[in-house]
Amino acid sequence: MLAIMGPSGSGKTTLLNLIGCLDQATTGIVRIHGTDTTKLSRSELARFRAKPSVSSSSNSIWSRISPLSKTSCSPSSSTA
């Protein structure tokens, strides 16, 4: 579990959107699992986002999911 905390306007949502490939960085590099996401095309970004790796706290997504489902859909909750 990771918590990102900070005051309003400090960039928490922007950081999560960059990690989730929902936004593109205007400068710098965003590298996730060794992949430089700033170099991916729109279709490559779509395929990259389809891989389970980031959970969002957006109400539009989570309001329709039960609390049990929220915890069971996490990639780290799968068993080997």
N, C-alpha and C positions, 0 to 999 in steps of 0.2 A: 504494500500500500504506500502511496506517495501522496502527500498533501502539498498543494501549492497555495501559499497564503501571502497576502499583502494588502496594502490599502487600495481603495478604489482608484483606478486609473494607472496602476503600476505595471500593467501589461500581462496579467494572469490569463485572461481570455485570449489575447493575441498569441501568447506562448503556446497555449493548448491548441489554438487553430493552426499554428505553424507545425506543431508536432503531428496533428491529425491531417495535415495536408489540405486543410480547408482554406487557408490563406497562403499566398506566396510572399516570400521575403523580398523586400525591395533592395536590400544590401546584405552581404554576407552569405553564409552557406548554412543550410539546414540539413544535417546528416542523421539519418535514422537507420539503425542496423547496417551501417556502412554505405547506405545509398544517399547520394546527394540529391535531395528532392527538388532543389532549385533547377536541376537540369532535366527533369522529367517532363514529357509532353502531357497534354490534358488526358489522353487515353491511358498513358502510363501511370499518371497520378490516380486515376480512377481505379486501376487494377491494384495499385499500391495501397489505396485506402480500403480496399475490400479485404485485405489481410487483417485478421483480428490482432490489434496491438494497443489501441487507445480507446478508453471509455470517455464519453462526454457527459457532462452534468447538465446539458441543455434541457430545459423543461419540455421543449417540443418533442424530444426523443424519449426522455425518461418518464414523462407523465403517463404514458400509455403502458408502462411495464411495471409489473408487480415488484415489490421489494425482494422477494425470493428470486425472481428472474434476474434482477439486477446483479445479484451476487453470483448466480450460477452461470451467467454468460461471460464472465471474466476469463480470459485465456489462462490465467494462473490457477483457476479452479478445476481445470481438467486433470484427470488422472492418467498416469502412464501405464 
